Amino acid sequence: MDVILTQKIDHLGEAGQTVSVARGYARNYLIPKGLAVVASEGNRRMMAERARWAERRAAKLRQAAEEQAAGFKDVSCTIQVQASEDDKLYGAVHEKDIAEALAKVGHAVDAKQIRLEEPIKQLGVYTVPVVLHEDVVVEVKVWVVRAGE
């Protein structure tokens, strides 16, 4: 049975793709869960229209992310933490801490957009990538300093 996928399904195909599957799989799983529709001419037109709308929406999101990225030029934030004499932190600086520090300087981002390979555990200056969109990444300087300095 030919069906049009409404979203990406691992090992089967991408959204909008027409695939041939067993009737039982289509009728009992894919169609009732809204993962696919029967491959008719009307459904093909409907999926093509959805794809055009999704493309427009993605372009608007990317443009908004690029405009937001322009505001991140030369942005840095300072995080004050408790540290030992050999500059090791009592704890660590995580994505959430950086997001809060960026919000204090007027650049609100979600902690999930900040990409740290591992938590920061020493004093210093770090360059941290912030993913505003899958194609738009900005780098922010994060100063980790001892509290009271």
PARO-889570 format. One record per residue (C-alpha): x, y, z; chain; residue number from 0. Coordinates in steps of 0.05 Angstrom, whole numbers, plus 5000, padded with zeros to 4 digits. Layout:
<atoms>
[atom [X, Y, Z], 'A', NUM] ...
</atoms>
This chain:
<atoms>
[atom [5000, 5000, 5000], 'A', 0] [atom [5027, 5069, 4982], 'A', 1] [atom [5025, 5122, 5036], 'A', 2] [atom [5052, 5193, 5043], 'A', 3] [atom [5091, 5204, 5107], 'A', 4] [atom [5070, 5265, 5148], 'A', 5] [atom [5134, 5264, 5189], 'A', 6] [atom [5203, 5232, 5188], 'A', 7] [atom [5203, 5159, 5209], 'A', 8] [atom [5269, 5124, 5221], 'A', 9] [atom [5285, 5068, 5171], 'A', 10] [atom [5224, 5087, 5128], 'A', 11] [atom [5231, 5158, 5101], 'A', 12] [atom [5224, 5233, 5106], 'A', 13] [atom [5161, 5275, 5114], 'A', 14] [atom [5125, 5284, 5047], 'A', 15] [atom [5157, 5222, 5017], 'A', 16] [atom [5113, 5168, 4985], 'A', 17] [atom [5131, 5098, 5008], 'A', 18] [atom [5103, 5029, 4998], 'A', 19] [atom [5087, 4991, 5063], 'A', 20] [atom [5047, 4931, 5083], 'A', 21] [atom [4972, 4943, 5087], 'A', 22] [atom [4968, 4922, 5160], 'A', 23] [atom [5025, 4969, 5180], 'A', 24] [atom [4992, 5027, 5144], 'A', 25] [atom [4921, 5014, 5169], 'A', 26] [atom [4937, 4993, 5240], 'A', 27] [atom [4996, 5038, 5257], 'A', 28] [atom [5016, 5093, 5209], 'A', 29] [atom [4948, 5122, 5191], 'A', 30] [atom [4914, 5119, 5260], 'A', 31] [atom [4975, 5152, 5293], 'A', 32] [atom [4975, 5207, 5240], 'A', 33] [atom [5044, 5188, 5215], 'A', 34] [atom [5020, 5177, 5144], 'A', 35] [atom [4960, 5188, 5097], 'A', 36] [atom [4937, 5145, 5039], 'A', 37] [atom [4973, 5165, 4974], 'A', 38] [atom [4915, 5196, 4936], 'A', 39] [atom [4918, 5256, 4889], 'A', 40] [atom [4882, 5300, 4939], 'A', 41] [atom [4930, 5281, 4995], 'A', 42] [atom [4990, 5293, 4949], 'A', 43] [atom [4966, 5364, 4937], 'A', 44] [atom [4953, 5374, 5011], 'A', 45] [atom [5023, 5350, 5029], 'A', 46] [atom [5054, 5394, 4976], 'A', 47] [atom [5017, 5454, 5005], 'A', 48] [atom [5040, 5436, 5075], 'A', 49] [atom [5112, 5431, 5050], 'A', 50] [atom [5107, 5501, 5019], 'A', 51] [atom [5080, 5529, 5085], 'A', 52] [atom [5134, 5494, 5125], 'A', 53] [atom [5187, 5522, 5078], 'A', 54] [atom [5160, 5593, 5088], 'A', 55] [atom [5157, 5583, 5163], 'A', 56] [atom [5229, 5557, 5165], 'A', 57] [atom [5253, 5617, 5124], 'A', 58] [atom [5220, 5665, 5173], 'A', 59] [atom [5250, 5629, 5232], 'A', 60] [atom [5319, 5631, 5200], 'A', 61] [atom [5312, 5705, 5184], 'A', 62] [atom [5291, 5720, 5256], 'A', 63] [atom [5351, 5680, 5282], 'A', 64] [atom [5398, 5719, 5236], 'A', 65] [atom [5370, 5785, 5261], 'A', 66] [atom [5378, 5761, 5333], 'A', 67] [atom [5450, 5739, 5316], 'A', 68] [atom [5466, 5810, 5293], 'A', 69] [atom [5450, 5834, 5363], 'A', 70] [atom [5501, 5785, 5392], 'A', 71] [atom [5561, 5819, 5362], 'A', 72] [atom [5615, 5828, 5416], 'A', 73] [atom [5570, 5801, 5471], 'A', 74] [atom [5602, 5775, 5534], 'A', 75] [atom [5578, 5758, 5604], 'A', 76] [atom [5611, 5749, 5671], 'A', 77] [atom [5594, 5694, 5720], 'A', 78] [atom [5620, 5701, 5791], 'A', 79] [atom [5633, 5635, 5828], 'A', 80] [atom [5667, 5609, 5889], 'A', 81] [atom [5736, 5580, 5873], 'A', 82] [atom [5796, 5550, 5908], 'A', 83] [atom [5865, 5581, 5910], 'A', 84] [atom [5886, 5541, 5849], 'A', 85] [atom [5827, 5569, 5808], 'A', 86] [atom [5784, 5506, 5811], 'A', 87] [atom [5710, 5519, 5821], 'A', 88] [atom [5670, 5492, 5879], 'A', 89] [atom [5618, 5462, 5832], 'A', 90] [atom [5613, 5479, 5758], 'A', 91] [atom [5583, 5528, 5709], 'A', 92] [atom [5529, 5497, 5666], 'A', 93] [atom [5486, 5519, 5607], 'A', 94] [atom [5432, 5545, 5653], 'A', 95] [atom [5481, 5591, 5689], 'A', 96] [atom [5505, 5620, 5623], 'A', 97] [atom [5433, 5631, 5600], 'A', 98] [atom [5418, 5669, 5664], 'A', 99] [atom [5480, 5712, 5656], 'A', 100] [atom [5463, 5727, 5584], 'A', 101] [atom [5392, 5747, 5605], 'A', 102] [atom [5422, 5796, 5654], 'A', 103] [atom [5459, 5831, 5598], 'A', 104] [atom [5396, 5834, 5555], 'A', 105] [atom [5403, 5772, 5510], 'A', 106] [atom [5351, 5721, 5530], 'A', 107] [atom [5366, 5651, 5504], 'A', 108] [atom [5343, 5582, 5525], 'A', 109] [atom [5394, 5539, 5561], 'A', 110] [atom [5383, 5485, 5509], 'A', 111] [atom [5411, 5532, 5456], 'A', 112] [atom [5478, 5536, 5492], 'A', 113] [atom [5528, 5482, 5472], 'A', 114] [atom [5581, 5464, 5523], 'A', 115] [atom [5622, 5402, 5511], 'A', 116] [atom [5628, 5395, 5587], 'A', 117] [atom [5613, 5440, 5646], 'A', 118] [atom [5663, 5494, 5661], 'A', 119] [atom [5704, 5476, 5723], 'A', 120] [atom [5759, 5529, 5724], 'A', 121] [atom [5765, 5604, 5725], 'A', 122] [atom [5779, 5636, 5658], 'A', 123] [atom [5751, 5663, 5593], 'A', 124] [atom [5712, 5615, 5549], 'A', 125] [atom [5682, 5621, 5480], 'A', 126] [atom [5614, 5586, 5481], 'A', 127] [atom [5572, 5572, 5419], 'A', 128] [atom [5498, 5591, 5422], 'A', 129] [atom [5454, 5557, 5370], 'A', 130] [atom [5398, 5606, 5351], 'A', 131] [atom [5376, 5564, 5292], 'A', 132] [atom [5405, 5500, 5262], 'A', 133] [atom [5442, 5544, 5211], 'A', 134] [atom [5456, 5604, 5255], 'A', 135] [atom [5508, 5597, 5311], 'A', 136] [atom [5539, 5655, 5349], 'A', 137] [atom [5598, 5654, 5396], 'A', 138] [atom [5594, 5688, 5464], 'A', 139] [atom [5652, 5702, 5511], 'A', 140] [atom [5639, 5678, 5582], 'A', 141] [atom [5683, 5705, 5637], 'A', 142] [atom [5685, 5659, 5697], 'A', 143] [atom [5714, 5699, 5755], 'A', 144] [atom [5722, 5689, 5830], 'A', 145] [atom [5665, 5719, 5871], 'A', 146] [atom [5684, 5783, 5904], 'A', 147] [atom [5733, 5807, 5850], 'A', 148] 
</atoms>
